Amino acid sequence: MNIFVTIAKAVLYQPLFNALIFLAWLVPGHNVGVAIILLTLVVRALLYPLNASMIKSQQALASLQPEIDRIKTDFKDDQQAQSRAMMELYQTKKINPFGSCILLLIQLPILWILYRVFTVGLDTSHFALLYSFLPRPDSLATSFLGINLIKPSLIIGALAGIAQFFQSRQLIASQPKPAADSKDAASQTQAMIAKQSMYLFPALTIFISARFPAALALYWLTTTLAMVAQQWWMKRRKPSADLVSVSVRPAKSKK
């Protein structure tokens, strides 16, 4: 366990801590809030290829919805054959239906590390963790627009929750929708869960933000707004040819 903590500290915590302090040193007044926004944009830029791939997969899934509904109808009494046909369709179109889960798994450790940075590293007493070649600011300004980033802020939390709502609604709108006359229980349940999550996640964001440093809420607000902008931009672009649905009807399994 000690080895794991040491590796995590050297590979994740220390680089993010150094990046935050360096960005704070660059901005006028050594303001941590501005540094957090800049750091968030850097992280989003590094994750851009993965985000773009996830959004393209969602667009592709939406375009393939007629084929997905057809497969569910053809194999409604054979779940194994239905799963095989689904995976074959995904492989043919080079779609990863679990792309959003992968992105979430990547962001969770980043959130945890940033939480640790924001709670224990926003003062000069932790500068021993800085790399020797980096400059050291004399002090750090932890007040952003009159809000102390070390303490919880309901204002930033509420803004993060609102941004989360619009991002969730935007994401749900881009996901494949079951046909209006579809009676598939799994599809209907999935649609219901997605609609509920559109309200649950923002409420959860506000609840958590009210108990953790406002710096973390500021990071989440910035990264959510960046995701909304990226999804809007990619939606405006013309879909690639490989996102166009094919009309090949999978053959039914032999009995």
C-alpha positions in Angstrom: 0.0 0.0 0.0 2.8 2.4 0.8 4.4 1.7 -2.5 1.1 2.4 -4.3 0.7 5.7 -2.4 4.3 6.7 -3.2 3.8 6.0 -6.9 0.4 7.8 -7.0 2.0 10.8 -5.3 4.9 10.9 -7.7 2.9 10.2 -10.9 -0.4 12.1 -10.2 -0.4 14.3 -7.2 3.0 16.0 -7.5 2.6 16.9 -11.3 -0.8 18.4 -10.8 0.3 20.3 -7.7 3.3 21.7 -9.5 1.2 22.6 -12.5 -1.3 24.5 -10.3 1.4 26.4 -8.4 3.3 27.2 -11.6 0.1 28.6 -13.3 -0.7 30.6 -10.1 2.9 32.0 -10.3 2.2 33.1 -13.9 -1.1 35.0 -13.4 -1.1 38.5 -11.9 -1.5 38.4 -8.1 -0.8 34.6 -8.0 -4.5 34.0 -8.0 -5.4 30.3 -7.4 -8.8 30.7 -9.0 -7.4 31.8 -12.3 -4.8 29.0 -12.0 -7.5 26.4 -11.5 -9.4 27.5 -14.6 -6.2 27.4 -16.6 -5.3 24.0 -15.2 -8.7 22.7 -16.0 -8.4 23.8 -19.6 -5.0 22.1 -19.8 -6.5 18.9 -18.5 -9.4 19.2 -20.9 -7.0 19.7 -23.8 -5.1 16.6 -22.8 -8.4 14.6 -22.7 -9.7 16.2 -25.9 -9.0 13.1 -28.2 -10.9 10.8 -25.7 -13.8 13.3 -25.4 -14.0 13.7 -29.2 -14.1 9.9 -29.6 -16.8 9.6 -26.9 -19.0 12.3 -28.7 -18.5 10.6 -32.1 -19.5 7.3 -30.6 -22.7 8.9 -29.2 -23.5 10.4 -32.6 -22.8 7.1 -34.3 -25.1 5.3 -31.8 -27.9 7.8 -32.6 -27.5 7.2 -36.3 -27.6 3.4 -35.8 -30.8 3.5 -33.7 -33.0 2.0 -36.5 -30.6 -1.0 -36.8 -30.5 -1.4 -33.0 -34.3 -1.4 -32.8 -34.4 -4.0 -35.7 -31.9 -6.3 -33.9 -34.0 -6.1 -30.7 -37.1 -7.0 -32.7 -35.4 -9.9 -34.6 -33.8 -11.4 -31.5 -36.4 -10.4 -28.8 -36.6 -14.1 -27.7 -32.9 -14.8 -27.8 -30.8 -12.4 -25.6 -27.5 -14.1 -26.4 -28.0 -13.8 -30.1 -29.2 -10.2 -29.6 -26.0 -9.3 -27.7 -23.9 -11.0 -30.4 -25.6 -9.0 -33.1 -25.2 -5.8 -31.2 -21.5 -6.3 -30.7 -21.1 -7.3 -34.3 -22.8 -4.0 -35.3 -20.6 -2.0 -33.0 -17.4 -3.7 -34.3 -18.5 -3.1 -37.9 -19.0 0.6 -37.2 -16.0 0.8 -34.9 -18.1 2.1 -32.0 -17.2 1.7 -28.3 -20.6 1.9 -26.4 -18.6 2.2 -23.1 -16.6 5.2 -24.1 -18.3 7.5 -21.6 -17.6 5.1 -18.8 -13.9 5.1 -19.7 -13.8 8.9 -19.6 -15.5 8.9 -16.2 -12.9 6.4 -14.8 -10.1 8.6 -16.0 -11.6 11.7 -14.5 -12.3 10.2 -11.1 -8.6 9.9 -10.0 -8.0 13.4 -11.4 -10.8 14.8 -9.2 -9.5 13.0 -6.2 -6.0 14.2 -6.7 -7.2 17.8 -7.3 -9.3 17.5 -4.1 -6.1 16.6 -2.2 -4.2 19.5 -3.8 -7.0 22.0 -3.0 -7.4 20.9 0.6 -3.8 20.5 1.7 -1.7 22.2 -0.8 -3.0 25.8 -1.2 -0.4 27.4 0.9 3.4 27.9 0.8 4.0 25.4 3.6 3.7 22.6 1.0 6.2 24.1 -1.5 8.6 21.3 -0.6 6.7 19.2 -3.2 7.6 21.7 -6.0 10.2 20.6 -8.5 13.5 22.4 -8.0 13.4 24.1 -11.4 10.0 25.7 -10.9 9.6 29.3 -9.5 8.1 29.7 -6.0 5.5 32.5 -5.5 5.9 34.4 -2.3 2.2 33.9 -1.5 -1.0 32.6 -3.0 -4.3 34.4 -3.4 -7.1 31.9 -2.6 -9.9 34.4 -3.0 -11.6 34.4 -6.4 -14.3 37.0 -7.2 -14.7 37.5 -3.4 -15.1 33.8 -2.7 -12.6 31.9 -0.5 -11.7 28.8 -2.5 -10.5 26.9 0.5 -14.0 26.9 2.0 -17.3 25.6 0.5 -19.2 28.0 -1.7 -22.9 27.5 -2.4 -22.7 30.1 -5.2 -20.1 28.2 -7.2 -21.7 24.9 -6.3 -25.1 26.1 -7.7 -23.4 27.3 -10.9 -21.7 24.0 -11.2 -25.0 22.2 -10.7 -26.7 24.4 -13.4 -23.9 23.7 -15.8 -24.2 20.0 -15.0 -27.9 20.1 -15.8 -27.3 21.6 -19.3 -24.5 19.2 -20.0 -26.6 16.2 -18.9 -29.5 17.4 -21.1 -27.2 18.0 -24.0 -25.7 14.5 -23.6 -29.1 12.8 -23.3 -30.3 14.6 -26.5 -27.3 13.2 -28.4 -27.9 9.6 -27.2 -29.9 7.1 -29.3 -33.6 7.2 -28.5 -35.9 4.1 -28.7 -38.6 4.1 -31.4 -41.9 5.7 -30.3 -43.7 2.4 -30.6 -40.9 0.4 -28.9 -42.0 -1.9 -26.2 -38.5 -3.1 -25.2 -38.4 -2.9 -21.4 -34.6 -2.4 -21.3 -34.8 0.6 -23.7 -37.7 2.2 -21.8 -35.9 1.7 -18.4 -32.7 3.2 -19.8 -34.5 6.2 -21.1 -36.2 6.7 -17.7 -32.9 6.4 -15.8 -31.3 8.9 -18.2 -34.1 11.4 -17.6 -33.9 11.0 -13.9 -30.1 11.4 -13.9 -30.5 14.8 -15.7 -31.9 16.1 -12.4 -30.1 13.8 -10.0 -26.5 14.6 -11.0 -26.9 18.4 -10.8 -28.5 18.1 -7.3 -25.7 15.8 -6.3 -23.2 18.3 -7.6 -24.7 21.1 -5.5 -24.9 18.8 -2.4 -21.2 17.8 -2.7 -20.0 21.3 -3.5 -21.7 22.6 -0.3 -19.3 20.4 1.7 -16.0 20.6 -0.1 -13.6 23.4 -1.0 -15.0 25.8 -3.6 -11.8 25.2 -5.6 -13.1 21.7 -6.5 -16.5 23.2 -7.5 -14.7 25.8 -9.6 -12.8 23.0 -11.4 -16.0 21.0 -12.0 -17.8 24.1 -13.2 -15.0 24.9 -15.7 -14.7 21.4 -17.0 -18.4 21.0 -17.4 -18.7 24.3 -19.4 -15.7 23.1 -21.5 -17.5 19.8 -22.2 -20.7 21.7 -23.2 -18.8 23.8 -25.6 -17.0 20.8 -27.1 -20.3 18.9 -27.6 -21.9 21.9 -29.2 -19.0 22.4 -31.5 -18.9 18.8 -32.6 -22.6 18.7 -33.1 -22.3 21.6 -35.5 -19.8 19.7 -37.6 -21.0 17.5 -40.4 -21.0 13.9 -39.4 -18.4 11.7 -41.0 -19.4 9.1 -43.6 -18.6 6.3 -41.2 -21.3 7.6 -38.9 -24.1 6.9 -41.5 -26.2 4.0 -40.6 -26.1 0.9 -42.7 -29.2 -1.0 -43.8 -27.8 -4.5 -43.4 -30.2 -6.6 -41.5 -28.4 -9.2 -39.4 -29.3 -12.8 -40.1 -31.3 -14.6 -37.5 -29.6 -17.3 -35.5 -30.2 -20.9 -36.7 -32.2 -23.0 -34.3 
